[in-house]
Amino acid sequence: MTTALIYDPIFLEHLTPPKHPERPQRLEMAIKVLEALDWLQRDGLVQIPPREATEDELAAVHDRAYIRQIKEVAEEVAREAQQGGRKTRFFATDTYISAQSYAAAIKAAGAPLTAIDAIMSGEVDNAYCLVRPPGHHALPDEAMGFCLFNNVAVAAQYALDRHGLERVMIIDYDVHHGNGTQDIFYTDPRVLYFSVHQAPFYPGTGHSDERGEGAGLGTTINVPLPATVGYEVYEPVFRQVMAHAADRFDPQLILVSAGFDAHWNDPLGQMNLSTAGFAQLTKIIIDLAQTLCNGRLVMVQEGGYNLDVMGSAVATCINLLLGDDAAVDSLGAGPDAEKEFHLNAEVLVAELRRIHKLTGYRLRNAPKPDIERLRREMKGPQA
């Protein structure tokens, strides 16, 4: 297995105010862990610098006036900083711009495009894009939730337009709903958007009855979960809802909004996943990609605001993409794991399958049941 790591130091130059959760140290920690493990020189890992997304590529999902506004504000902040003024400027809800934010943002959006080109050309099998600013909250004409450009949405549209793909799936397991991604593809039947997220929570979208509109009806799948839910609920949702929806949709490429803020030790989320839990969910996605689309998979960094979690989770994902199955996890299960919200996963899954017309759907590649064995088990032991 050959995996591309798409990263550029410019991502560290997108500055935010002190104590802001979305800070350069998030990516610095991930790189430090990879260096400590000596994995940057690992067989099968290819480091590829991201290219800049062009204005036309950004404009496929964003308004041109909005794109230029971000560039202009970054230039204004740069001039202010040169004169001893402030280094960051408030731009939108919890979202800031610094002198190099536009330069970082167009490479953050360009990173998954670089990855897609490398995968489609056969240079690599899959990729991890270690980028910031993140993207899944960014709307066509509005920044929010730390996000400037919607990196995953730009990538999905690029795969459709540049490479002629007909079906792209986006899986979002960030603790926050990716409202921007949903909004951009809400009427597009070529993109299946699946999000599992904490609710009620920021940004207040992602209800299970938000299923798309028009031609896109049915290609948006939301799984809102209450706080403190852990792996015992995520796992059946992934295996019995997400995997079945993916199998039915038959994607030619899978993109992942990889946010690790559903970890039990994240300062913003209130969920109970561990790094090992994230590893198992990611392994389900990798297996799906291998089964459905020749392993074509691009993971794009979103949230995750505990530095130790960021380092271990990024390293774990890269390890899995390279074909290993071990998690890099020094934190283990959360101290309140026994206090997790005990949601009836069976009832939840059944309702989600009903809403999304998956009732009775069976994976095409699932093994056929052994009818004779089932009959013997139903009869029970013979006297």
C-alpha positions in Angstrom: 0.0 0.0 0.0 1.3 3.5 -0.9 0.0 6.5 1.0 0.6 10.2 0.3 1.0 12.6 3.1 0.0 16.0 1.8 1.4 18.8 4.0 3.1 22.2 3.8 4.6 24.4 6.5 2.4 27.3 5.2 -0.4 25.8 7.2 1.4 26.9 10.4 1.3 30.5 9.2 -2.5 30.8 9.4 -2.5 32.5 12.8 -5.3 32.7 15.3 -5.5 34.6 18.6 -3.8 33.2 21.8 -5.8 30.3 23.3 -7.9 29.9 20.2 -8.5 26.1 19.8 -7.7 26.0 16.1 -4.0 26.8 16.4 -0.8 25.9 14.5 0.3 23.6 17.3 -2.3 21.1 16.2 -0.4 20.2 13.0 3.0 20.7 14.7 2.1 18.0 17.2 1.1 15.6 14.4 4.4 16.1 12.6 6.3 15.7 15.8 4.7 12.3 16.5 5.4 11.1 13.0 9.0 12.2 13.4 9.3 10.5 16.8 8.0 7.3 15.3 10.4 7.7 12.3 7.4 7.3 10.0 8.1 10.2 7.6 10.8 7.9 6.1 8.6 4.8 6.3 8.3 2.5 3.3 5.1 3.2 1.4 4.7 6.8 2.7 5.2 9.4 0.0 5.4 13.1 1.0 3.8 15.3 -1.7 3.6 19.1 -1.3 0.1 20.5 -2.0 -0.5 22.8 -5.0 -2.6 25.9 -4.7 -6.2 25.6 -5.7 -7.0 28.0 -8.5 -9.7 30.6 -8.2 -11.7 28.7 -10.8 -11.5 25.5 -8.7 -12.6 27.3 -5.6 -15.3 29.1 -7.5 -16.8 25.7 -8.4 -18.3 25.7 -4.9 -17.6 29.3 -3.6 -18.7 32.7 -4.8 -15.9 34.6 -6.5 -16.6 37.8 -4.5 -16.2 35.8 -1.3 -12.9 34.2 -2.5 -11.5 37.7 -3.3 -12.7 39.1 0.0 -10.6 36.6 1.9 -7.5 37.5 -0.2 -8.1 41.2 0.3 -8.5 40.9 4.0 -5.4 38.9 4.3 -3.5 41.5 2.4 -4.9 44.3 4.6 -3.8 42.4 7.8 -0.3 41.9 6.3 0.0 45.7 5.8 -1.2 46.3 9.3 1.2 43.8 10.8 4.1 45.4 8.9 3.3 48.7 10.6 3.2 47.1 14.0 -0.5 46.5 14.1 -2.5 43.4 14.9 -1.6 40.1 13.4 -5.1 38.6 13.2 -8.5 40.0 12.3 -11.9 38.7 13.3 -13.6 37.6 10.0 -16.7 35.5 10.9 -18.0 33.4 13.7 -14.9 32.2 15.7 -12.9 32.5 12.4 -9.9 34.8 12.0 -7.6 35.8 9.1 -3.9 36.6 9.3 -1.4 37.8 6.7 -0.8 34.2 5.4 -4.3 32.9 5.8 -5.2 33.1 2.1 -2.0 31.4 1.1 -2.6 28.7 3.6 -6.3 28.3 2.7 -5.7 27.9 -1.1 -3.1 25.2 -0.4 -5.4 23.6 2.2 -8.0 23.4 -0.6 -5.4 22.3 -3.1 -4.1 19.5 -0.9 -6.9 17.0 -1.7 -6.8 18.0 -5.3 -3.1 17.0 -5.3 -4.1 13.8 -3.6 -6.8 13.0 -6.1 -4.5 13.5 -9.0 -1.9 11.2 -7.5 -4.5 8.5 -6.8 -6.1 8.8 -10.2 -2.7 8.6 -11.9 -1.8 5.4 -9.9 1.1 7.2 -8.1 -0.4 6.3 -4.7 -3.3 4.3 -3.4 -4.7 6.7 -0.8 -3.8 9.9 1.0 -3.9 11.9 4.2 -4.1 15.7 3.9 -2.8 17.3 7.0 -4.1 20.8 6.5 -5.5 23.9 8.1 -7.6 26.0 8.1 -10.2 23.3 8.2 -13.2 23.5 5.8 -16.4 21.6 6.4 -18.4 24.6 7.9 -17.5 26.9 5.1 -20.5 27.9 3.0 -20.4 29.1 -0.6 -20.3 32.8 0.5 -19.6 32.6 4.2 -16.8 31.6 6.6 -17.7 30.1 10.0 -16.5 27.6 12.6 -12.8 28.2 11.9 -13.2 27.4 8.2 -12.5 29.6 5.2 -12.8 27.4 2.1 -14.6 24.0 2.1 -11.6 21.8 1.3 -13.6 18.6 1.0 -16.3 20.1 -1.1 -13.7 21.7 -3.5 -12.2 18.2 -3.8 -15.4 16.4 -4.5 -16.4 18.9 -7.2 -12.9 18.6 -8.7 -13.2 14.8 -8.9 -16.5 15.2 -10.8 -15.3 18.0 -13.1 -11.6 17.2 -13.7 -11.6 13.4 -13.6 -15.1 12.8 -14.8 -16.2 10.7 -11.8 -20.0 10.2 -11.5 -20.3 9.3 -7.8 -18.2 10.7 -4.9 -18.9 9.9 -1.2 -18.0 12.2 1.7 -17.9 10.7 5.2 -17.7 13.2 8.0 -17.0 12.0 11.6 -16.0 15.3 13.0 -18.0 16.0 16.2 -19.6 19.0 14.5 -22.0 18.7 11.6 -20.4 19.8 8.3 -23.2 22.2 7.4 -21.2 23.8 4.6 -20.5 20.5 2.8 -24.2 19.5 3.2 -25.4 22.9 1.8 -23.1 22.7 -1.2 -24.2 19.3 -2.4 -27.8 19.2 -1.0 -29.4 19.0 -4.5 -26.6 17.1 -6.2 -27.2 13.3 -6.7 -23.6 12.7 -7.6 -22.3 13.3 -4.0 -23.4 11.2 -1.1 -22.8 13.1 2.2 -22.8 11.0 5.4 -22.3 12.8 8.7 -22.3 11.4 12.3 -22.1 14.2 14.9 -23.0 15.4 18.3 -26.5 17.0 18.7 -27.7 19.4 19.8 -24.4 21.1 19.2 -22.8 23.7 16.9 -23.8 24.6 14.2 -27.3 23.4 14.9 -27.8 21.6 11.6 -27.7 18.0 10.6 -31.1 16.6 11.7 -31.9 13.1 10.5 -34.7 14.4 8.3 -32.3 16.6 6.3 -32.0 14.2 3.4 -31.4 16.4 0.4 -33.7 18.1 -2.1 -34.7 17.7 -5.7 -32.5 15.4 -7.6 -30.3 15.1 -4.5 -33.1 13.7 -2.3 -31.6 10.7 -0.4 -28.0 11.6 -0.9 -27.6 13.4 2.5 -27.5 11.1 5.5 -27.3 12.7 9.0 -26.8 10.8 12.2 -27.2 13.2 15.2 -26.1 11.6 18.4 -26.4 12.8 22.0 -23.4 13.8 24.0 -21.3 11.1 25.8 -22.0 8.4 23.2 -19.1 6.1 22.4 -17.9 3.4 20.1 -20.7 0.9 21.0 -23.1 3.2 19.1 -20.8 4.6 16.4 -19.8 1.0 15.3 -23.2 -0.3 14.4 -24.1 3.0 12.7 -21.0 2.7 10.5 -21.5 -1.0 9.7 -25.3 -1.1 9.3 -26.1 2.4 8.0 -23.0 4.1 6.5 -21.6 0.9 4.9 -25.0 -0.1 3.4 -25.6 3.4 2.1 -22.2 3.4 0.5 -22.7 0.0 -1.0 -26.0 1.1 -2.6 -24.5 4.4 -3.9 -21.3 2.6 -5.2 -18.9 5.5 -5.0 -15.8 5.8 -7.3 -14.0 7.9 -4.7 -14.4 8.3 -0.9 -13.4 11.5 0.9 -13.3 11.7 4.7 -13.7 14.9 6.8 -11.3 13.6 9.5 -12.1 15.5 12.7 -11.0 14.0 16.0 -13.0 16.2 18.3 -15.4 13.3 19.2 -12.5 12.0 21.3 -13.3 11.8 25.0 -10.4 14.2 25.8 -11.3 16.9 23.3 -11.9 20.3 24.9 -14.8 21.2 22.6 -16.7 18.0 22.1 -18.5 15.9 24.7 -18.3 12.4 23.0 -16.6 9.3 24.3 -14.6 7.9 21.4 -11.0 6.8 22.0 -8.2 6.8 19.5 -8.6 3.1 19.2 -12.3 3.7 18.5 -11.4 6.1 15.7 -9.0 3.5 14.4 -11.8 0.9 14.1 -14.2 3.4 12.4 -11.4 4.4 10.0 -10.7 0.7 9.2 -14.3 0.3 8.3 -14.0 3.2 5.8 -10.7 1.8 4.4 -12.3 -1.6 3.9 -15.2 0.0 2.1 -12.9 1.9 -0.2 -11.0 -1.2 -1.1 -14.3 -3.1 -1.8 -16.1 -0.3 -3.7 -13.6 1.9 -5.4 -10.2 0.2 -5.7 -9.0 1.8 -2.4 -9.5 5.4 -3.6 -9.6 7.2 -0.4 -8.5 10.8 0.7 -8.7 11.8 4.3 -8.7 15.6 4.9 -8.0 17.1 8.4 -10.9 18.9 10.1 -11.2 19.4 13.8 -9.5 17.9 16.9 -8.3 20.3 19.5 -6.4 18.2 22.1 -2.8 18.2 21.0 -2.0 14.7 22.2 -5.1 13.3 20.5 -4.2 15.1 17.3 -0.7 13.5 17.2 -1.9 10.0 18.0 -5.0 10.1 15.8 -3.2 11.4 12.7 -0.4 8.8 13.1 -3.0 6.1 13.6 -4.8 7.0 10.4 -1.6 7.0 8.4 -0.7 3.7 9.9 -4.0 2.3 8.8 -3.8 3.7 5.3 -0.4 2.0 4.9 -2.1 -1.3 5.7 -1.3 -1.8 9.4 -4.1 -2.2 11.9 -2.5 -0.8 15.1 -3.6 2.4 16.9 -1.1 4.8 18.3 -2.9 5.5 21.6 -1.3 6.6 24.9 -4.6 7.9 26.4 -6.8 4.8 26.2 -10.5 4.8 27.0 -11.9 7.8 28.8 -12.2 7.8 32.6 -16.0 8.2 32.2 -16.5 5.4 29.7 -18.8 3.6 32.1 -21.0 6.7 32.3 -21.6 6.8 28.5 -25.1 7.6 27.3 -26.6 4.2 26.8 -28.5 4.8 23.6 -30.3 1.8 22.2 -28.2 1.3 19.1 -30.5 -1.4 17.6 -33.5 0.9 17.7 -31.4 3.8 16.4 -30.1 1.8 13.5 -33.5 0.4 12.6 -34.9 4.0 12.5 -32.1 5.3 10.4 -32.4 2.4 7.9 -36.1 3.2 7.7 -35.6 6.9 7.1 -33.0 6.2 4.4 -34.8 3.3 2.8 -32.2 0.8 3.7 -34.6 -1.6 5.4 -34.0 -5.0 3.9 -30.9 -3.9 2.0 -28.1 -6.3 2.2 -24.4 -5.7 1.3 -23.7 -7.0 -2.2 -20.4 -8.5 -1.1 -21.6 -9.9 2.2 -21.2 -13.6 2.6 -24.4 -15.6 1.9 -25.9 -17.2 4.9 -25.4 -20.9 5.5 -29.0 -22.0 5.4 -28.4 -25.5 6.7 -26.4 -24.2 9.6 -29.1 -21.8 10.5 -31.7 -24.5 10.4 -29.6 -26.7 12.7 -29.3 -23.8 15.2 -33.0 -23.1 15.1 -33.7 -26.7 15.9 -31.3 -26.7 18.8 -29.3 -29.7 20.1 -30.8 -33.1 19.2 -31.5 -35.8 21.8 
